[in-house]
Amino acid sequence: MSYELVSRAEASAAVVGAYEEGLVAIFADLSELFGNPRSYGQIYGLLLAHEESMKMEEIARQLNIRQSSISQGLRQFEAFGTVVK
């Protein structure tokens, strides 16, 4: 069996992916715990993991959630003052 190092970009992408998945899962669980839709927590966790802004379509694609649910969640976050356009 042979081994080789992965590139820094591959290693970085793996770490970011794991970090993102973890935040999405944690906030989804917290959202449910407080009686909110799980998707709200998933959206918040994903946005928190990203340093750059995201389009609604990208959020829906990454989370595999309907855009209508994403739109509703984002409107709620805007009302709370936690996200801005």
C-alpha positions, -999 to 999 in steps of 0.1 A, spaced: 0 0 0 14 34 -9 6 69 5 10 104 -8 3 138 6 -28 157 -5 -24 192 -17 -30 221 6 -60 231 -14 -75 196 -10 -67 195 27 -82 229 32 -113 221 13 -118 190 35 -114 210 67 -138 237 54 -163 210 44 -162 193 78 -165 227 96 -195 237 74 -213 204 79 -207 206 116 -222 241 119 -251 232 97 -259 202 119 -255 220 152 -277 249 143 -303 226 127 -305 207 160 -307 240 180 -334 254 158 -355 223 164 -348 224 201 -363 259 203 -393 250 182 -382 265 149 -380 248 115 -348 227 111 -341 245 78 -337 278 96 -308 264 116 -293 248 85 -294 281 67 -279 300 96 -251 274 101 -243 275 64 -241 313 63 -220 314 95 -195 289 79 -191 311 48 -170 342 48 -186 356 17 -223 363 9 -244 336 -7 -272 337 -32 -305 321 -22 -301 296 -51 -267 285 -38 -280 280 -3 -308 259 -16 -285 238 -37 -260 232 -10 -286 223 16 -309 206 -8 -339 226 5 -366 242 -16 -360 279 -24 -394 288 -9 -381 275 25 -349 293 21 -367 325 13 -390 322 43 -360 316 66 -340 345 52 -370 368 57 -372 357 93 -335 364 98 -338 398 82 -367 406 106 -344 396 135 -316 417 121 -292 387 118 -288 388 80 -288 416 54 -291 416 17 
